[in-house]
Each structure stands twice: as structure tokens, then as C-alpha cells.
Amino acid sequence: MCALKQLRRRSKRTLSSSSGFSMLNCQANLCQCESSLKNETSKFQAVHHSFCKLKSFTSAGFERRKEKIMLSEHEKQNAAKIAKLDESMKKTKKDDKTFSILRDSGFISGKRLRRRLPAQ
């Protein structure tokens, strides 16, 4: 607390003194602060610019990976559908062969079916 009071007293003395020397010091300090601020601003802008570039490259890479994952999932789904359709076609061909065999053997012909139906 004492240190804070001492700083306040010093600042009051500096402001209350009417010498031109203290005003020159204030102006010099102000110029130094402004130049430091400009330097820090330019450094910040450079870092921000490089950050934005890196962010765009990273997000583009992430989007590409996301697209690759989606494509591979679609390929898997399509492969599963194709396999299912192949099985269905094989089953249909077997059923067609069975139907053809039964038809050729006369088991499904109209005559035999009529004989098995009860008379009305």
C-alpha cells in the first residue's frame, strides 16, 4: 500500500511541475509508446496472417479427409448392395431352373394339375 501511495505522489509532482523538461519527457515517452504500439501491431498482424493461412490449409485437409471417409462409406454400402443383389440373382436363377425342370417334367402342366383338383 505504501508503494502505491509513493507512486501517486511522484505522479502528482511530475504533473504539477511546470518545467518544460517534464513535458518533453512525457512527449518522448508518448512517442516511444506509439512506436512500440505500431511495432507490436505489425507483429500481431503478421502472426494473425500466418495463422489464417495455416487454418485454411488445415481445414481444407480436414474437408478432404472427410470426403474420403464419406466416399469409402458409400463404396462399402454399394458393395454390400451389389453382393445382396448378386445373391438374389443367383437365387432367382436357381428358382427359374427349378421351375423349368418342374415344367419340363410335366409336374406343373395343366393336365396334371387338373387331375389333382377335386371334381366339382
PyMOL commands that set and color helices and strands:
alter all, ss='L'
color gray80, all
select helices_A, chain A and resi 2-16+20-105+110-116
alter helices_A, ss='H'
color red, helices_A
deselect
rebuild
show_as cartoon
